[in-house]
Amino acid sequence: MPAERKAAPKKSVKAERRAEMIEQILDTAEYLFSRHGLYGVTLKDVAKSVGVHHTLINYYFKDKKQLFDAVFSRRASVTSERRMKMLDEYELAAKGKPTVEGALRAFLDTDLDLYIEGGENWKNYAALGAQVANTPEWGADMMDQHFDPVVLRLIGILKKALPDCAEEDIFWGYHFVTGALMLTLARTGRIDKLSGGLCRSDDFLAVKQRMATFMAAGFEAICKKACR
């Protein structure tokens, strides 16, 4: 007779509660950091919002920076891995003939879908990411650590799509792309006021429908100008 398959060991109630508490702490800290930044939030603020004593936060995270890093890396790994997978799939499907817009859609749309479909927690992370990207003292290092591989993967495909384009123009093009993306993720509300309510800064679907097409035209324009 075949040996009976042993059931996978169940997580202990204690382990489940620990995991749930850590997620609650991370979600709460993410919200607070996205509103007030690293320096505008204390561990006591996080504890108060969670409804626990601040020593419990210290039990899981030795200091505020470790908590901040955990908050940021939790979703950074998700968006980075998803975009890398989509870029790989796009390049394979392009069969050696990638387009600028196709590459940008694989990179941008995949990210924007997380904020469209992921609920308020993902939108909080988006605002936090915009803060980190615009904090040169330490934010640049975090962006380098989590996103350089996927950004350079995009750059590699763009070089194939624009073989006659100067390398510096491709990097400048990416610089403009990421600047527009970070402003979008920040949801400042400025476009709401400027447009008299016609556009909303939290309308990520509208951004998705336009951004890659707009940016692709920009890449092609600066590359054509440089080749003249």
NURO-64682 format. One record per residue: residue in one letter; x, y, z of N, C-alpha, C in turn; residue number from 0. Coordinates in Angstrom, 2 decimals, padded with zeros to 5 digits, always signed. Layout:
! residues N
REC:A:X:Y:Z:X:Y:Z:X:Y:Z:NUM
...
//
This chain:
! residues 228
REC:M:+000.84:-001.20:+000.00:+000.00:+000.00:+000.00:+000.88:+001.25:+000.00:0
REC:P:+000.46:+002.28:-000.75:+001.26:+003.51:-000.76:+001.25:+004.17:+000.61:1
REC:A:+002.37:+004.77:+000.93:+002.47:+005.43:+002.23:+001.51:+006.60:+002.29:2
REC:E:+000.92:+006.77:+003.45:-000.01:+007.88:+003.62:+000.75:+009.20:+003.61:3
REC:R:+000.17:+010.18:+002.90:+000.80:+011.50:+002.84:+000.54:+012.23:+004.15:4
REC:K:+001.60:+012.72:+004.72:+001.46:+013.45:+005.96:+000.94:+014.86:+005.69:5
REC:A:+000.03:+015.28:+006.52:-000.52:+016.63:+006.38:+000.55:+017.65:+006.72:6
REC:A:+000.55:+018.74:+005.97:+001.51:+019.80:+006.24:+001.25:+020.38:+007.62:7
REC:P:+002.30:+020.62:+008.37:+002.09:+021.16:+009.72:+001.41:+022.51:+009.67:8
REC:K:+000.44:+022.69:+010.54:-000.27:+023.96:+010.59:+000.53:+024.98:+011.38:9
REC:K:+000.37:+026.22:+010.97:+001.01:+027.28:+011.73:+000.39:+027.35:+013.12:10
REC:S:+001.21:+027.59:+014.09:+000.69:+027.73:+015.44:-000.13:+029.01:+015.53:11
REC:V:-001.05:+029.01:+016.46:-001.87:+030.20:+016.67:-000.98:+031.40:+017.00:12
REC:K:+000.06:+031.15:+017.76:+000.98:+032.21:+018.14:+001.68:+032.80:+016.92:13
REC:A:+002.11:+031.93:+016.00:+002.79:+032.40:+014.79:+001.85:+033.19:+013.90:14
REC:E:+000.60:+032.74:+013.81:-000.39:+033.45:+013.00:-000.67:+034.83:+013.57:15
REC:R:-000.80:+034.89:+014.88:-001.06:+036.18:+015.52:+000.12:+037.12:+015.34:16
REC:R:+001.32:+036.56:+015.42:+002.52:+037.38:+015.23:+002.54:+037.95:+013.81:17
REC:A:+002.25:+037.11:+012.82:+002.25:+037.56:+011.43:+001.18:+038.63:+011.20:18
REC:E:+000.01:+038.42:+011.80:-001.07:+039.40:+011.66:-000.69:+040.73:+012.30:19
REC:M:-000.04:+040.67:+013.46:+000.35:+041.89:+014.14:+001.40:+042.66:+013.33:20
REC:I:+002.36:+041.93:+012.77:+003.39:+042.59:+011.96:+002.76:+043.27:+010.74:21
REC:E:+001.81:+042.58:+010.09:+001.13:+043.18:+008.94:+000.36:+044.43:+009.35:22
REC:Q:-000.29:+044.37:+010.50:-001.04:+045.53:+010.98:-000.10:+046.70:+011.27:23
REC:I:+001.03:+046.40:+011.86:+002.02:+047.44:+012.14:+002.54:+048.04:+010.84:24
REC:L:+002.85:+047.19:+009.87:+003.38:+047.67:+008.59:+002.35:+048.51:+007.84:25
REC:D:+001.09:+048.07:+007.82:+000.04:+048.84:+007.15:-000.15:+050.20:+007.80:26
REC:T:-000.16:+050.20:+009.12:-000.36:+051.46:+009.85:+000.82:+052.40:+009.65:27
REC:A:+002.02:+051.87:+009.76:+003.21:+052.69:+009.56:+003.27:+053.22:+008.13:28
REC:E:+002.88:+052.40:+007.18:+002.87:+052.81:+005.77:+001.96:+054.02:+005.59:29
REC:Y:+000.78:+053.96:+006.18:-000.16:+055.08:+006.08:+000.45:+056.34:+006.70:30
REC:L:+000.99:+056.22:+007.90:+001.54:+057.38:+008.60:+002.76:+057.95:+007.87:31
REC:F:+003.66:+057.09:+007.45:+004.85:+057.56:+006.72:+004.46:+058.22:+005.40:32
REC:S:+003.44:+057.70:+004.74:+003.03:+058.27:+003.46:+002.46:+059.67:+003.63:33
REC:R:+001.92:+059.95:+004.82:+001.34:+061.28:+005.09:+002.37:+062.25:+005.67:34
REC:H:+003.23:+061.75:+006.54:+004.08:+062.65:+007.33:+005.58:+062.44:+007.12:35
REC:G:+005.96:+061.43:+006.35:+007.38:+061.20:+006.10:+008.08:+060.48:+007.25:36
REC:L:+009.32:+060.11:+006.99:+010.10:+059.39:+007.99:+010.26:+060.19:+009.28:37
REC:Y:+010.55:+061.48:+009.14:+010.86:+062.28:+010.32:+009.61:+062.84:+011.02:38
REC:G:+008.46:+062.69:+010.40:+007.24:+063.21:+011.00:+006.45:+062.18:+011.77:39
REC:V:+007.01:+060.98:+011.92:+006.31:+059.88:+012.60:+007.24:+059.28:+013.65:40
REC:T:+006.70:+058.97:+014.81:+007.46:+058.28:+015.85:+006.91:+056.87:+016.03:41
REC:L:+007.68:+056.03:+016.68:+007.19:+054.68:+016.97:+005.98:+054.74:+017.89:42
REC:K:+005.93:+055.74:+018.75:+004.76:+055.90:+019.62:+003.52:+056.25:+018.80:43
REC:D:+003.71:+057.04:+017.73:+002.58:+057.35:+016.84:+002.03:+056.08:+016.22:44
REC:V:+002.94:+055.22:+015.76:+002.52:+053.96:+015.14:+001.80:+053.10:+016.17:45
REC:A:+002.38:+052.99:+017.36:+001.77:+052.17:+018.41:+000.38:+052.66:+018.77:46
REC:K:+000.24:+053.97:+018.89:-001.06:+054.55:+019.23:-002.11:+054.23:+018.17:47
REC:S:-001.72:+054.33:+016.90:-002.65:+054.05:+015.81:-003.02:+052.57:+015.75:48
REC:V:-002.05:+051.71:+016.07:-002.33:+050.26:+016.08:-003.16:+049.88:+017.30:49
REC:G:-002.95:+050.64:+018.40:-003.66:+050.34:+019.64:-002.89:+049.43:+020.56:50
REC:V:-001.54:+049.55:+020.52:-000.70:+048.73:+021.38:+000.32:+049.63:+022.08:51
REC:H:+001.03:+049.08:+023.06:+002.08:+049.83:+023.73:+003.29:+049.91:+022.80:52
REC:H:+004.02:+051.02:+022.88:+005.14:+051.21:+021.94:+006.25:+050.17:+022.11:53
REC:T:+006.31:+049.53:+023.27:+007.34:+048.51:+023.46:+007.10:+047.31:+022.54:54
REC:L:+005.85:+047.08:+022.15:+005.57:+045.98:+021.23:+006.15:+046.27:+019.85:55
REC:I:+006.09:+047.53:+019.43:+006.70:+047.90:+018.15:+008.20:+047.65:+018.21:56
REC:N:+008.83:+048.03:+019.33:+010.27:+047.80:+019.51:+010.62:+046.32:+019.58:57
REC:Y:+009.67:+045.50:+019.97:+009.91:+044.06:+020.01:+010.14:+043.51:+018.60:58
REC:Y:+009.38:+044.05:+017.63:+009.49:+043.58:+016.25:+010.51:+044.38:+015.43:59
REC:F:+010.67:+045.65:+015.75:+011.56:+046.52:+014.98:+012.43:+047.32:+015.96:60
REC:K:+013.74:+047.22:+015.79:+014.63:+047.82:+016.80:+014.57:+049.34:+016.82:61
REC:D:+014.26:+049.95:+015.66:+014.13:+051.41:+015.63:+013.24:+051.81:+014.46:62
REC:K:+013.00:+053.10:+014.35:+012.08:+053.61:+013.32:+012.60:+053.36:+011.91:63
REC:K:+013.89:+053.50:+011.71:+014.45:+053.29:+010.36:+014.27:+051.85:+009.91:64
REC:Q:+014.43:+050.91:+010.83:+014.22:+049.51:+010.45:+012.76:+049.27:+010.07:65
REC:L:+011.85:+049.90:+010.79:+010.43:+049.79:+010.45:+010.17:+050.42:+009.09:66
REC:F:+010.72:+051.59:+008.85:+010.53:+052.27:+007.57:+011.05:+051.41:+006.42:67
REC:D:+012.23:+050.84:+006.60:+012.82:+049.99:+005.56:+011.94:+048.77:+005.28:68
REC:A:+011.38:+048.20:+006.35:+010.50:+047.03:+006.19:+009.23:+047.40:+005.44:69
REC:V:+008.69:+048.57:+005.76:+007.49:+049.06:+005.07:+007.78:+049.23:+003.58:70
REC:F:+008.89:+049.87:+003.28:+009.20:+050.17:+001.88:+009.52:+048.91:+001.08:71
REC:S:+010.32:+048.03:+001.64:+010.76:+046.85:+000.89:+009.63:+045.86:+000.66:72
REC:R:+008.63:+045.85:+001.53:+007.53:+044.88:+001.41:+006.86:+044.95:+000.05:73
REC:R:+006.50:+046.14:-000.39:+005.82:+046.27:-001.68:+006.80:+046.54:-002.82:74
REC:A:+007.98:+047.08:-002.51:+008.98:+047.32:-003.56:+009.33:+046.01:-004.26:75
REC:S:+009.45:+044.95:-003.49:+009.81:+043.66:-004.09:+008.70:+043.16:-005.01:76
REC:V:+007.45:+043.44:-004.66:+006.32:+043.00:-005.48:+006.31:+043.72:-006.82:77
REC:T:+006.39:+045.06:-006.78:+006.31:+045.81:-008.03:+007.54:+045.58:-008.90:78
REC:S:+008.71:+045.43:-008.28:+009.92:+045.19:-009.05:+009.87:+043.84:-009.75:79
REC:E:+009.46:+042.81:-009.03:+009.38:+041.47:-009.62:+008.33:+041.40:-010.72:80
REC:R:+007.20:+042.04:-010.51:+006.14:+042.03:-011.53:+006.59:+042.72:-012.81:81
REC:R:+007.24:+043.86:-012.65:+007.69:+044.59:-013.84:+008.81:+043.84:-014.56:82
REC:M:+009.70:+043.22:-013.81:+010.77:+042.45:-014.44:+010.18:+041.30:-015.26:83
REC:K:+009.20:+040.62:-014.69:+008.53:+039.51:-015.39:+007.85:+040.01:-016.66:84
REC:M:+007.16:+041.14:-016.57:+006.45:+041.67:-017.73:+007.41:+042.14:-018.81:85
REC:L:+008.53:+042.74:-018.42:+009.53:+043.15:-019.40:+010.14:+041.94:-020.11:86
REC:D:+010.41:+040.88:-019.36:+010.94:+039.66:-019.96:+009.94:+039.09:-020.97:87
REC:E:+008.68:+039.04:-020.57:+007.64:+038.50:-021.45:+007.45:+039.38:-022.68:88
REC:Y:+007.52:+040.69:-022.48:+007.35:+041.59:-023.62:+008.48:+041.42:-024.62:89
REC:E:+009.70:+041.38:-024.13:+010.84:+041.26:-025.06:+010.77:+039.95:-025.83:90
REC:L:+010.35:+038.89:-025.17:+010.22:+037.60:-025.85:+009.14:+037.68:-026.92:91
REC:A:+008.02:+038.30:-026.60:+006.92:+038.41:-027.56:+007.27:+039.33:-028.72:92
REC:A:+008.14:+040.32:-028.48:+008.51:+041.28:-029.53:+009.41:+040.66:-030.59:93
REC:K:+010.02:+039.52:-030.29:+010.85:+038.78:-031.25:+011.92:+039.65:-031.91:94
REC:G:+012.63:+040.38:-031.07:+013.74:+041.18:-031.58:+013.35:+042.54:-032.13:95
REC:K:+012.06:+042.87:-032.08:+011.60:+044.16:-032.61:+010.75:+044.90:-031.58:96
REC:P:+011.33:+045.23:-030.45:+010.54:+045.94:-029.43:+010.27:+047.38:-029.86:97
REC:T:+009.21:+047.94:-029.34:+008.91:+049.35:-029.57:+009.07:+050.11:-028.26:98
REC:V:+009.24:+051.40:-028.37:+009.39:+052.22:-027.17:+008.12:+052.15:-026.33:99
REC:E:+006.98:+052.33:-026.98:+005.72:+052.32:-026.23:+005.46:+050.94:-025.62:100
REC:G:+005.78:+049.90:-026.35:+005.57:+048.56:-025.81:+006.39:+048.32:-024.55:101
REC:A:+007.65:+048.75:-024.59:+008.52:+048.59:-023.41:+008.01:+049.43:-022.24:102
REC:L:+007.60:+050.66:-022.54:+007.11:+051.53:-021.47:+005.81:+051.00:-020.87:103
REC:R:+004.96:+050.42:-021.70:+003.72:+049.86:-021.16:+004.01:+048.67:-020.25:104
REC:A:+004.97:+047.86:-020.63:+005.33:+046.73:-019.76:+005.85:+047.22:-018.42:105
REC:F:+006.53:+048.34:-018.43:+007.13:+048.89:-017.22:+006.12:+049.72:-016.42:106
REC:L:+005.44:+050.64:-017.08:+004.55:+051.58:-016.39:+003.19:+050.98:-016.06:107
REC:D:+002.56:+050.35:-017.04:+001.21:+049.85:-016.82:+001.17:+048.79:-015.74:108
REC:T:+002.20:+047.96:-015.70:+002.26:+046.91:-014.69:+002.31:+047.52:-013.29:109
REC:D:+003.04:+048.61:-013.16:+003.12:+049.30:-011.87:+001.80:+050.00:-011.54:110
REC:L:+001.25:+050.71:-012.50:+000.00:+051.45:-012.27:-001.16:+050.52:-011.93:111
REC:D:-001.15:+049.31:-012.50:-002.22:+048.35:-012.19:-002.27:+048.03:-010.70:112
REC:L:-001.12:+048.02:-010.05:-001.10:+047.74:-008.61:-001.85:+048.82:-007.83:113
REC:Y:-001.73:+050.06:-008.26:-002.38:+051.16:-007.56:-003.86:+051.27:-007.95:114
REC:I:-004.18:+050.80:-009.15:-005.58:+050.79:-009.59:-006.35:+049.68:-008.88:115
REC:E:-005.73:+048.52:-008.77:-006.42:+047.33:-008.27:-006.13:+047.01:-006.81:116
REC:G:-005.08:+047.60:-006.25:-004.61:+047.16:-004.94:-005.21:+047.84:-003.73:117
REC:G:-006.11:+048.78:-003.95:-006.76:+049.42:-002.81:-005.93:+050.53:-002.19:118
REC:E:-006.41:+051.04:-001.06:-005.81:+052.21:-000.44:-004.40:+051.94:+000.07:119
REC:N:-004.11:+050.72:+000.51:-002.76:+050.44:+001.01:-001.72:+050.62:-000.09:120
REC:W:-002.03:+050.18:-001.29:-001.09:+050.36:-002.39:-000.96:+051.83:-002.77:121
REC:K:-002.03:+052.58:-002.66:-001.94:+054.02:-002.94:-001.10:+054.72:-001.88:122
REC:N:-001.19:+054.25:-000.64:-000.32:+054.80:+000.40:+001.14:+054.52:+000.08:123
REC:Y:+001.39:+053.30:-000.39:+002.76:+052.95:-000.77:+003.24:+053.82:-001.93:124
REC:A:+002.35:+054.10:-002.87:+002.72:+054.95:-004.01:+003.20:+056.32:-003.53:125
REC:A:+002.44:+056.91:-002.61:+002.83:+058.22:-002.08:+004.15:+058.14:-001.32:126
REC:L:+004.34:+057.04:-000.61:+005.59:+056.85:+000.13:+006.76:+056.71:-000.85:127
REC:G:+006.55:+055.97:-001.93:+007.60:+055.81:-002.94:+008.00:+057.13:-003.55:128
REC:A:+007.02:+058.01:-003.78:+007.32:+059.33:-004.33:+008.18:+060.14:-003.37:129
REC:Q:+007.89:+060.01:-002.07:+008.71:+060.69:-001.06:+010.14:+060.19:-001.09:130
REC:V:+010.28:+058.87:-001.09:+011.62:+058.27:-001.05:+012.43:+058.69:-002.29:131
REC:A:+011.78:+058.67:-003.44:+012.48:+059.01:-004.68:+012.96:+060.45:-004.70:132
REC:N:+012.34:+061.30:-003.91:+012.70:+062.72:-003.89:+013.42:+063.13:-002.61:133
REC:T:+014.06:+062.15:-001.96:+014.84:+062.42:-000.75:+016.29:+062.02:-001.02:134
REC:P:+017.12:+062.96:-001.51:+018.47:+062.59:-001.95:+019.38:+062.08:-000.85:135
REC:E:+019.15:+062.50:+000.42:+020.08:+062.12:+001.49:+020.16:+060.60:+001.66:136
REC:W:+019.02:+059.92:+001.62:+019.02:+058.47:+001.80:+018.05:+057.75:+000.86:137
REC:G:+017.12:+058.50:+000.28:+016.13:+057.86:-000.59:+016.74:+057.29:-001.86:138
REC:A:+017.74:+057.97:-002.40:+018.37:+057.49:-003.63:+018.96:+056.10:-003.44:139
REC:D:+019.56:+055.87:-002.28:+020.15:+054.55:-002.01:+019.07:+053.47:-001.97:140
REC:M:+017.91:+053.80:-001.40:+016.82:+052.83:-001.33:+016.28:+052.52:-002.72:141
REC:M:+016.15:+053.56:-003.55:+015.67:+053.35:-004.92:+016.68:+052.51:-005.70:142
REC:D:+017.97:+052.81:-005.52:+019.02:+052.03:-006.20:+018.91:+050.56:-005.82:143
REC:Q:+018.79:+050.32:-004.53:+018.78:+048.95:-004.02:+017.61:+048.14:-004.56:144
REC:H:+016.44:+048.75:-004.58:+015.23:+047.99:-004.92:+014.87:+048.02:-006.41:145
REC:F:+015.28:+049.06:-007.12:+014.75:+049.23:-008.47:+015.78:+049.29:-009.60:146
REC:D:+017.06:+049.40:-009.29:+018.05:+049.49:-010.37:+017.97:+048.33:-011.36:147
REC:P:+017.85:+047.08:-010.91:+017.82:+045.97:-011.88:+016.67:+046.09:-012.89:148
REC:V:+015.47:+046.43:-012.42:+014.34:+046.50:-013.35:+014.43:+047.74:-014.24:149
REC:V:+014.96:+048.84:-013.70:+015.13:+050.04:-014.52:+016.15:+049.78:-015.63:150
REC:L:+017.26:+049.14:-015.29:+018.28:+048.85:-016.30:+017.78:+047.82:-017.31:151
REC:R:+016.87:+046.96:-016.88:+016.24:+046.02:-017.83:+015.42:+046.79:-018.85:152
REC:L:+014.66:+047.78:-018.39:+013.90:+048.64:-019.29:+014.83:+049.39:-020.23:153
REC:I:+015.89:+049.96:-019.69:+016.84:+050.72:-020.51:+017.41:+049.83:-021.62:154
REC:G:+017.72:+048.59:-021.28:+018.26:+047.67:-022.28:+017.30:+047.44:-023.44:155
REC:I:+016.01:+047.31:-023.14:+015.02:+047.11:-024.20:+014.85:+048.39:-025.01:156
REC:L:+014.87:+049.54:-024.34:+014.75:+050.81:-025.06:+015.91:+051.02:-026.02:157
REC:K:+017.09:+050.58:-025.64:+018.24:+050.69:-026.54:+018.02:+049.86:-027.80:158
REC:K:+017.38:+048.71:-027.65:+017.09:+047.87:-028.82:+015.99:+048.50:-029.68:159
REC:A:+015.04:+049.16:-029.02:+013.96:+049.81:-029.77:+014.45:+051.07:-030.48:160
REC:L:+015.50:+051.69:-029.96:+016.05:+052.93:-030.52:+017.55:+052.75:-030.75:161
REC:P:+017.94:+051.89:-031.68:+019.36:+051.55:-031.84:+020.24:+052.72:-032.27:162
REC:D:+019.65:+053.73:-032.89:+020.45:+054.88:-033.35:+020.43:+056.04:-032.37:163
REC:C:+019.76:+055.85:-031.26:+019.63:+056.93:-030.28:+020.86:+056.98:-029.38:164
REC:A:+021.31:+058.18:-029.07:+022.43:+058.33:-028.15:+022.05:+057.77:-026.78:165
REC:E:+022.97:+057.08:-026.16:+022.69:+056.46:-024.87:+022.26:+057.50:-023.83:166
REC:E:+022.89:+058.66:-023.87:+022.54:+059.69:-022.89:+021.09:+060.14:-023.05:167
REC:D:+020.59:+060.17:-024.30:+019.21:+060.59:-024.51:+018.23:+059.55:-023.97:168
REC:I:+018.60:+058.29:-024.03:+017.73:+057.26:-023.46:+017.67:+057.40:-021.94:169
REC:F:+018.81:+057.69:-021.33:+018.80:+057.88:-019.88:+018.04:+059.15:-019.49:170
REC:W:+018.19:+060.22:-020.27:+017.41:+061.42:-020.00:+015.92:+061.14:-020.16:171
REC:G:+015.59:+060.37:-021.18:+014.18:+060.01:-021.38:+013.62:+059.27:-020.18:172
REC:Y:+014.42:+058.33:-019.65:+013.95:+057.62:-018.45:+013.81:+058.58:-017.27:173
REC:H:+014.72:+059.52:-017.17:+014.66:+060.51:-016.09:+013.33:+061.26:-016.13:174
REC:F:+012.88:+061.63:-017.32:+011.61:+062.34:-017.45:+010.43:+061.41:-017.14:175
REC:V:+010.54:+060.16:-017.54:+009.48:+059.18:-017.25:+009.30:+059.02:-015.75:176
REC:T:+010.41:+058.78:-015.06:+010.29:+058.52:-013.62:+009.85:+059.77:-012.87:177
REC:G:+010.24:+060.95:-013.37:+009.78:+062.18:-012.74:+008.27:+062.33:-012.82:178
REC:A:+007.72:+062.05:-014.01:+006.27:+062.13:-014.18:+005.56:+061.07:-013.36:179
REC:L:+006.15:+059.88:-013.30:+005.54:+058.80:-012.52:+005.50:+059.14:-011.04:180
REC:M:+006.61:+059.67:-010.52:+006.65:+060.00:-009.09:+005.66:+061.11:-008.74:181
REC:L:+005.53:+062.11:-009.62:+004.54:+063.17:-009.37:+003.14:+062.57:-009.36:182
REC:T:+002.88:+061.63:-010.26:+001.58:+060.97:-010.29:+001.32:+060.20:-009.00:183
REC:L:+002.33:+059.45:-008.56:+002.15:+058.63:-007.36:+001.95:+059.47:-006.10:184
REC:A:+002.48:+060.69:-006.12:+002.36:+061.57:-004.95:+000.93:+062.04:-004.72:185
REC:R:+000.12:+062.06:-005.76:-001.29:+062.49:-005.66:-001.41:+063.83:-004.91:186
REC:T:-000.74:+064.84:-005.42:-000.72:+066.14:-004.75:-002.04:+066.91:-004.86:187
REC:G:-002.85:+066.57:-005.85:-004.10:+067.29:-006.05:-003.95:+068.54:-006.90:188
REC:R:-002.74:+068.82:-007.34:-002.52:+070.06:-008.11:-003.25:+070.04:-009.45:189
REC:I:-003.23:+068.90:-010.14:-003.91:+068.85:-011.43:-005.42:+069.00:-011.26:190
REC:D:-005.94:+068.58:-010.12:-007.37:+068.74:-009.82:-007.74:+070.23:-009.84:191
REC:K:-006.90:+071.03:-009.18:-007.17:+072.47:-009.09:-006.94:+073.16:-010.42:192
REC:L:-005.83:+072.83:-011.07:-005.51:+073.48:-012.35:-006.58:+073.21:-013.40:193
REC:S:-007.11:+071.99:-013.40:-008.09:+071.60:-014.42:-009.53:+071.90:-014.01:194
REC:G:-009.70:+072.48:-012.82:-011.05:+072.75:-012.34:-011.86:+071.49:-012.12:195
REC:G:-011.16:+070.40:-011.75:-011.85:+069.14:-011.48:-011.98:+068.24:-012.69:196
REC:L:-011.51:+068.70:-013.85:-011.60:+067.88:-015.06:-010.71:+066.64:-014.94:197
REC:C:-009.57:+066.80:-014.29:-008.64:+065.69:-014.06:-008.45:+065.51:-012.56:198
REC:R:-008.18:+064.26:-012.16:-007.96:+063.98:-010.74:-006.60:+063.31:-010.56:199
REC:S:-005.87:+063.75:-009.57:-004.53:+063.21:-009.37:-004.54:+061.76:-008.91:200
REC:D:-005.69:+061.27:-008.44:-005.77:+059.87:-008.02:-006.38:+058.97:-009.10:201
REC:D:-006.54:+059.52:-010.31:-007.12:+058.74:-011.40:-006.01:+057.99:-012.14:202
REC:F:-005.54:+056.92:-011.54:-004.43:+056.17:-012.12:-004.81:+055.51:-013.44:203
REC:L:-006.09:+055.21:-013.62:-006.51:+054.62:-014.88:-006.33:+055.61:-016.03:204
REC:A:-006.68:+056.87:-015.80:-006.48:+057.90:-016.83:-005.00:+058.07:-017.14:205
REC:V:-004.18:+057.99:-016.11:-002.72:+058.08:-016.32:-002.24:+056.90:-017.15:206
REC:K:-002.70:+055.72:-016.82:-002.30:+054.51:-017.55:-002.66:+054.61:-019.03:207
REC:Q:-003.80:+055.19:-019.32:-004.25:+055.30:-020.71:-003.40:+056.27:-021.53:208
REC:R:-002.65:+057.15:-020.87:-001.95:+058.22:-021.57:-000.43:+058.22:-021.43:209
REC:M:+000.08:+057.81:-020.29:+001.49:+058.08:-019.98:+002.46:+057.41:-020.94:210
REC:A:+002.30:+056.12:-021.19:+003.27:+055.42:-022.04:+003.28:+056.00:-023.45:211
REC:T:+002.10:+056.31:-023.98:+002.02:+056.89:-025.33:+002.71:+058.25:-025.38:212
REC:F:+002.45:+059.07:-024.39:+003.05:+060.41:-024.31:+004.57:+060.31:-024.19:213
REC:M:+005.04:+059.47:-023.31:+006.48:+059.35:-023.08:+007.20:+058.72:-024.27:214
REC:A:+006.55:+057.79:-024.94:+007.16:+057.18:-026.11:+007.42:+058.23:-027.19:215
REC:A:+006.46:+059.13:-027.37:+006.64:+060.20:-028.36:+007.81:+061.10:-027.97:216
REC:G:+007.98:+061.32:-026.67:+009.10:+062.14:-026.21:+010.44:+061.48:-026.48:217
REC:F:+010.54:+060.19:-026.21:+011.77:+059.46:-026.51:+012.12:+059.59:-027.99:218
REC:E:+011.14:+059.34:-028.83:+011.39:+059.34:-030.26:+011.75:+060.74:-030.76:219
REC:A:+011.15:+061.76:-030.15:+011.43:+063.13:-030.57:+012.86:+063.54:-030.24:220
REC:I:+013.31:+063.27:-029.02:+014.67:+063.70:-028.66:+015.72:+062.87:-029.39:221
REC:C:+015.38:+061.63:-029.71:+016.34:+060.80:-030.45:+016.44:+061.25:-031.90:222
REC:K:+015.32:+061.62:-032.51:+015.35:+062.11:-033.89:+016.10:+063.43:-033.98:223
REC:K:+015.89:+064.29:-032.99:+016.55:+065.59:-032.98:+018.06:+065.42:-032.87:224
REC:A:+018.49:+064.46:-032.05:+019.92:+064.23:-031.86:+020.57:+063.64:-033.10:225
REC:C:+019.77:+062.92:-033.91:+020.33:+062.27:-035.10:+020.42:+063.20:-036.30:226
REC:R:+019.82:+064.38:-036.22:+019.85:+065.30:-037.37:+021.22:+065.89:-037.58:227
//
